[in-house]
Amino acid sequence: MPLGISFYSFAAISYLIDAARGDCEVEKNFIDCALFLNFFATVTQGPICRAGALLPQFKKEHRFDAARTVRALRLMALGLFKLVAVSDVLGLLVDEVFPNYRSYGGPMLVLAAVFYTFQLYFNFSGYSEVARAVGLLLGLELPENFKTPFFATNFSGFWSRWHISFSSWLQDYLFMPLAWADVSGLTGGKISRLPAEFCVFTVFFVSGFWHGNTLPFVVWGLLQASYRLGEELLHRRLGKPKKKAPARVLWAKRAGVFVLWCVSMVFFRVGSSPAAAPLTVGDAFAYLGRCFMGWGPARFASELYAAASDGFYANAIMVAAYYGFVALVLALAFCLDTRRAFAFKNKPSEICLANEKHRWAVYYALVIALLAGYIMQSGGFGSSGFGMYAGF
């Protein structure tokens, strides 16, 4: 399929619908319309922009602004840190364990599933921040796409923080039309509106197909629909949770959401497996089943070493450096996410960085970790794969 076809299609569909509804002006300039649909910073991975927000910005005069550029560079450093130092480095272990999952015990499989969950999050959120930074350099304000989703206490909150531009697109152009559609003609007047449960299920089922038209992605979409509907049914049965619950209850809910999300991510990773090492939905179920086997500390320690040494590093020093580096970058990344979620109330990432007490130490840490991550994911020191342009 052509690169970026899904994001191009979503932008085009939203523009046509908004123009037909009168929510945005009809664009008469072909160049501006083409630029909106094919803006290089967002066309491959988003965020999905709306015509009413982006097209008017194209027509404004843009001049260099030092403060805006500094804001963009902060965001660029954070986004590249997430992409290169966190996501790419985590992917080394994930790509080794998933195709060979039958060789590993439960602890290693659980670790790989958690690593993949973080890999996807930091890859996607990092790319979105780089895209926003590019927009800022050009004088454009692009929408935020992630707002610390792993601190959500339910799946409703999770999906309002995860891939926000996609979630809001589904809500505006699929859920709302379904929820407000008059279906009395189809049902002989027995039903005038579709049940909300059906609309929610359809939205998440379609989201699975959007990510891929194979069975693992279908199961992933069904899981998201089940999580969301199960949550709604629990609220109806037990009542909506209190807004001010004890901290231990909130953290238990966050842990529950995270565990269920990690389970679904196994199907997502299986669906994303390369053609050279294809996996099926049966492999996803087998992977989850094996997570309960082989829980021995000695085996786990040997598998930790073997996964890195057999997969991507040849010497023991680099293996130890890998796990130490992963621990450090994850600690830094989640420290920044925690600060953003609680201290700064989910303000934009670059604003949170600018208001950190020791912000210059954070800037240097991001850049150093970025360079170290580039070395780590290029094979480490002494590797023939490491060089000026390795990995690019």
C-alpha positions in Angstrom: 0.0 0.0 0.0 1.2 3.6 -0.6 3.1 5.1 2.3 0.7 7.2 4.5 -2.5 6.1 2.8 -4.4 5.7 6.0 -3.6 9.2 7.3 -4.1 10.8 3.9 -7.5 9.1 3.7 -8.6 10.2 7.1 -7.6 13.8 6.4 -9.4 13.7 3.1 -12.6 12.1 4.5 -12.7 14.6 7.4 -12.2 17.6 5.0 -15.0 16.4 2.7 -17.4 15.9 5.6 -16.5 19.1 7.4 -16.9 21.1 4.1 -20.2 19.4 3.4 -21.4 20.2 7.0 -20.2 23.8 6.8 -17.7 23.2 9.6 -14.8 24.5 7.5 -14.4 26.7 4.4 -14.2 25.0 1.1 -10.6 25.3 0.0 -10.3 26.8 -3.5 -6.5 26.8 -3.7 -5.3 23.5 -5.1 -1.8 23.9 -3.6 -3.1 24.6 -0.1 -5.5 21.6 -0.3 -2.7 19.3 -1.5 -0.4 20.6 1.2 -3.1 19.8 3.9 -3.5 16.3 2.6 0.2 15.6 2.1 2.0 17.6 4.8 5.3 15.8 5.1 5.5 16.0 8.9 2.2 14.2 9.5 1.4 12.1 6.4 3.1 8.9 7.5 2.1 8.6 11.2 0.0 11.6 12.1 -1.3 13.3 14.1 -4.4 13.5 12.0 -5.1 17.2 11.4 -8.4 18.8 10.7 -8.9 21.2 7.7 -10.6 23.8 9.8 -7.5 24.1 12.1 -4.7 23.7 9.6 -5.8 25.3 6.4 -6.2 28.8 7.8 -2.7 28.6 9.2 -1.2 28.0 5.7 -2.6 31.3 4.6 -1.1 33.4 7.4 2.3 35.1 7.1 5.0 33.3 8.9 8.2 34.8 10.2 11.0 33.5 12.3 10.2 33.5 16.0 13.0 32.7 18.5 10.8 31.7 21.4 8.7 29.4 19.1 11.9 27.9 17.7 13.3 27.2 21.2 10.0 25.6 22.1 10.2 23.4 18.9 13.8 22.3 19.7 12.8 21.2 23.2 10.0 19.1 21.7 12.3 17.8 19.0 14.9 16.7 21.6 12.2 14.9 23.7 10.6 13.2 20.6 14.0 12.0 19.2 14.9 10.7 22.7 11.8 8.6 22.8 12.3 7.3 19.3 16.0 6.5 19.3 17.0 6.1 22.9 13.9 4.3 24.2 11.8 2.8 21.4 14.5 1.6 19.0 16.6 0.2 21.9 13.6 -1.7 23.4 12.8 -3.0 20.0 16.1 -5.0 19.9 14.9 -7.3 22.6 11.3 -7.4 21.4 12.4 -8.5 17.9 14.5 -11.2 19.3 12.0 -12.7 21.7 8.7 -12.6 19.8 9.7 -14.7 16.8 11.4 -17.2 19.1 8.8 -17.2 21.9 8.7 -21.0 22.2 12.3 -20.9 23.5 11.6 -18.6 26.5 9.8 -19.0 29.9 7.1 -16.9 31.3 9.1 -14.1 32.9 11.0 -13.4 29.6 7.7 -13.4 27.6 6.1 -11.0 30.1 9.1 -8.7 29.9 9.0 -8.7 26.1 5.3 -7.9 26.0 5.9 -5.0 28.4 8.8 -3.8 26.4 6.7 -3.9 23.2 4.0 -1.9 24.9 6.6 0.7 25.8 8.3 0.5 22.4 5.0 1.3 20.6 4.1 4.1 23.0 7.4 5.8 22.8 7.7 5.3 19.1 4.3 6.8 18.4 4.4 9.6 20.9 8.0 10.4 20.0 7.1 10.7 16.3 4.1 12.8 17.1 6.3 15.2 19.1 8.8 15.4 16.3 6.0 16.2 13.9 4.7 18.9 16.2 8.2 20.3 16.5 8.6 20.5 12.7 5.2 22.3 12.6 6.3 24.8 15.2 9.6 25.5 13.3 7.4 26.4 10.3 5.0 28.4 12.4 2.2 25.8 12.5 0.4 24.5 15.6 -0.4 20.8 15.2 -2.6 18.8 17.6 -1.2 16.8 20.5 -1.5 13.1 20.1 -0.6 11.6 23.4 -1.2 12.7 27.0 0.4 10.2 29.5 -2.1 7.4 28.7 -0.6 4.9 31.2 -1.8 7.1 34.0 -5.5 6.6 33.0 -7.6 4.8 35.5 -10.1 3.4 32.9 -10.2 2.7 29.2 -12.4 5.7 28.6 -9.7 7.9 30.0 -7.0 5.8 28.2 -8.5 6.4 24.8 -8.9 10.1 25.4 -5.1 10.2 26.0 -3.9 7.6 23.4 -3.6 8.6 19.7 -5.9 11.4 20.4 -6.3 12.6 16.8 -7.4 9.1 15.8 -9.7 8.6 18.7 -11.4 12.0 18.1 -11.7 11.2 14.4 -13.5 7.9 15.1 -15.8 9.7 17.6 -16.7 12.6 15.2 -17.0 10.7 11.9 -18.0 7.2 13.0 -19.5 7.0 16.5 -21.6 10.2 16.4 -23.1 9.5 12.9 -24.0 6.0 14.1 -25.3 7.2 17.4 -27.6 9.8 15.9 -28.6 7.9 12.7 -32.4 7.4 12.3 -32.7 3.6 11.6 -36.5 3.5 12.0 -36.9 2.9 8.3 -34.7 -0.2 8.5 -36.4 -1.6 11.5 -40.0 -0.9 10.6 -40.2 1.8 13.3 -39.3 -0.6 16.1 -35.9 1.1 16.8 -35.1 4.7 15.9 -31.6 4.9 17.3 -28.8 2.3 17.4 -27.9 1.1 20.9 -24.8 3.0 22.3 -23.2 -0.4 23.0 -23.4 -1.3 19.3 -21.9 2.0 18.3 -19.0 1.6 20.7 -18.4 -2.0 19.6 -18.4 -0.9 15.9 -15.9 1.9 16.5 -13.3 -0.3 18.2 -13.9 -3.2 15.8 -13.2 -0.8 12.9 -10.1 0.5 14.7 -8.7 -3.0 14.6 -9.3 -3.2 10.8 -7.7 0.2 10.3 -4.4 -1.1 11.9 -4.4 -4.2 9.7 -6.8 -6.5 7.9 -5.5 -9.7 9.5 -7.0 -11.8 12.3 -4.6 -10.7 15.0 -5.7 -7.1 14.5 -9.3 -8.1 14.4 -8.8 -9.8 17.8 -7.1 -6.7 19.1 -10.0 -4.6 18.0 -12.4 -7.0 19.7 -10.4 -6.8 22.9 -10.6 -3.0 22.9 -14.4 -3.2 22.3 -14.7 -5.7 25.2 -12.7 -3.6 27.5 -14.7 -0.5 26.8 -18.1 -2.2 26.9 -17.2 -4.2 30.0 -16.3 -1.0 31.7 -19.6 0.6 30.8 -21.6 -2.4 32.0 -19.7 -2.4 35.3 -20.5 1.3 35.7 -24.1 0.6 35.1 -24.2 -2.3 37.5 -22.0 -0.8 40.3 -22.3 2.9 39.6 -19.7 5.2 38.4 -16.5 5.4 40.5 -16.0 8.2 42.9 -13.9 11.1 41.5 -11.8 11.3 44.6 -10.7 7.7 45.4 -7.8 6.7 47.6 -4.4 6.7 45.9 -4.1 2.9 46.3 -7.4 2.4 44.5 -6.4 4.7 41.6 -3.0 3.0 41.2 -4.7 -0.4 41.3 -7.0 0.7 38.4 -4.0 2.0 36.5 -2.2 -1.3 36.9 -5.3 -3.2 35.7 -5.7 -1.0 32.6 -1.9 -1.5 31.9 -2.1 -5.3 32.2 -5.1 -5.6 29.9 -3.5 -3.2 27.4 -0.3 -5.4 27.4 -2.4 -8.5 26.7 -3.9 -6.8 23.7 -0.4 -5.6 22.6 0.6 -9.3 22.1 -1.9 -9.6 19.3 -0.9 -6.2 17.9 2.8 -7.3 17.8 1.9 -10.6 16.2 -0.2 -8.8 13.6 2.8 -6.5 12.9 5.3 -9.4 12.5 7.5 -9.1 9.4 6.8 -11.3 6.3 10.2 -12.9 6.9 9.1 -14.3 10.2 5.2 -14.4 10.1 3.2 -15.1 13.2 -0.5 -16.0 13.4 -3.3 -15.4 15.9 -2.6 -18.9 17.2 0.9 -17.8 18.0 -0.5 -14.9 20.0 -2.7 -17.2 22.1 0.2 -19.6 22.5 2.5 -16.7 23.6 0.0 -15.7 26.3 -0.4 -19.3 27.5 3.4 -19.7 27.8 3.5 -16.6 30.0 2.4 -18.9 32.9 5.2 -21.4 32.4 8.9 -21.6 33.4 8.9 -19.2 36.3 12.3 -19.8 37.7 14.8 -17.0 38.6 17.8 -19.0 37.4 16.2 -19.6 34.0 15.0 -16.0 33.7 18.6 -14.7 34.4 20.1 -17.0 31.8 17.4 -16.1 29.2 18.0 -12.4 29.9 21.6 -12.8 28.9 21.0 -15.2 26.0 18.3 -13.0 24.4 20.8 -10.1 24.1 23.9 -12.1 23.4 22.3 -14.4 20.8 20.3 -11.7 19.3 22.2 -8.4 18.9 25.3 -8.1 21.2 28.4 -10.3 21.0 30.1 -9.5 24.4 29.0 -9.6 28.0 29.9 -5.9 28.6 27.4 -4.7 26.0 24.7 -7.1 27.3 25.1 -5.5 30.8 25.3 -2.0 29.3 22.0 -2.7 27.3 19.9 -3.6 30.4 21.5 -0.8 32.4 20.8 1.7 29.6 17.2 0.5 29.3 16.6 1.0 33.0 18.0 4.5 32.9 16.1 5.7 29.8 12.8 4.2 31.0 13.3 5.8 34.4 13.9 9.2 32.7 11.0 8.9 30.3 8.5 7.9 33.0 9.8 10.5 35.4 9.0 13.1 32.8 5.6 11.5 32.1 4.8 11.4 35.8 5.8 15.0 36.2 3.7 16.0 33.2 0.6 14.0 34.4 0.6 15.2 38.0 2.8 18.3 38.5 1.8 20.0 35.2 -1.7 18.6 34.7 -0.9 17.3 31.2 0.2 20.6 29.7 2.1 20.2 26.3 5.4 18.4 26.7 7.6 21.3 25.7 5.9 23.6 28.2 6.5 21.0 31.0 10.2 20.7 30.0 10.6 24.5 30.1 9.2 24.6 33.6 11.3 21.9 35.1 13.4 23.1 38.0 16.6 21.5 36.7 15.6 21.8 33.0 19.2 22.2 31.7 20.2 18.9 33.3 17.2 17.3 31.6 18.1 18.8 28.2 21.7 17.4 28.5 20.4 14.0 29.7 18.0 13.8 26.7 20.7 14.6 24.2 23.3 12.3 25.8 20.8 9.5 26.0 19.8 10.1 22.3 23.4 9.8 21.2 24.0 6.7 23.4 20.8 5.1 22.1 22.0 5.7 18.6 25.1 3.8 19.4 23.2 1.0 21.3 20.8 0.3 18.5 23.6 0.4 15.9 25.4 -2.5 17.4 27.4 -0.8 20.2 31.0 0.3 20.2 33.3 -1.9 18.2 30.5 -3.0 15.8 31.0 -2.8 12.1 27.5 -1.5 11.9 28.3 1.7 13.8 29.3 4.7 11.8 28.4 8.2 10.9 25.2 7.2 9.1 24.4 3.8 10.6 20.8 3.3 11.3 19.7 6.2 9.0 
